[in-house]
């Protein structure tokens, strides 16, 4: 039976790679969530500006 390269307190290589993938997935998920949040916020701001511009146009046009 082959001997393990790591000590008894060291996690296996498979566990290290799995932990690395979990960390990468968590970071990517956070980046996507922030990006989507900014886009939603931008759409809300654009709708507010459009509504405000229409109201001002109506007042000035009269």
C-alpha positions in Angstrom: 0.0 0.0 0.0 1.5 3.4 -1.0 2.4 5.8 1.8 0.7 9.2 2.0 2.8 12.2 1.1 1.1 14.4 3.7 1.3 14.1 7.4 -1.6 13.0 9.6 -2.7 16.6 10.2 -2.5 17.7 6.5 -5.6 17.5 4.3 -5.3 15.3 1.2 -4.7 16.8 -2.2 -8.3 16.1 -3.3 -9.6 18.0 -0.3 -7.3 20.9 -1.0 -8.4 21.1 -4.6 -12.0 20.8 -3.6 -11.6 23.6 -1.1 -9.9 25.8 -3.8 -12.8 25.2 -6.2 -15.3 26.2 -3.5 -13.4 29.4 -2.8 -13.2 30.3 -6.5 -16.9 29.6 -6.9 -17.7 31.8 -3.9 -15.6 34.7 -5.2 -17.2 34.4 -8.7 -20.7 34.3 -7.2 -20.0 37.5 -5.2 -18.6 39.2 -8.3 -21.7 38.2 -10.3 -24.1 39.3 -7.5 -22.4 42.7 -7.3 -22.5 43.2 -11.1 -26.2 42.3 -11.3 -26.9 44.6 -8.3 -25.2 47.5 -10.0 -27.1 46.9 -13.2 -30.5 46.8 -11.4 -29.6 49.9 -9.5 -28.6 51.6 -12.8 -31.9 50.7 -14.4 -33.8 52.1 -11.4 -31.8 55.4 -11.6 -32.4 55.6 -15.4 -36.1 55.1 -14.9 -36.2 57.9 -12.2 -34.3 60.2 -14.5 -36.6 59.5 -17.4 -39.7 60.1 -15.3 -38.2 63.3 -13.9 -37.2 64.6 -17.4 -40.7 63.9 -18.7 -42.3 65.9 -15.8 -39.9 68.8 -16.3 -40.5 68.8 -20.0 -44.2 69.0 -19.5 -43.8 72.0 -17.1 -41.4 73.9 -19.4 -43.4 73.2 -22.5 -46.5 74.8 -21.1 
